[in-house]
Amino acid sequence: MYKQLMKLKKYHRLVYGLIIAVGLMSIWRGTWRLSDVFIFPENIILSATTSILIGVVILAVTHHKLG
């Protein structure tokens, strides 16, 4: 895939990168909104803290398998 991307012209790589960036931001925005709705919706601080802890645990568990 990387070789195919490098064969594209610089302008097309820029457009492709922007499309990917918008897609990633949309995924994160949707994930964030869902966590606000389902993880302690009445308490923003507790919801954010729980989300951070879940993220840290996921990163800690997957770090050993990826690294």
Helices and strands as residue ranges (DSSP letters): H 2-7, H 10-38, H 44-66
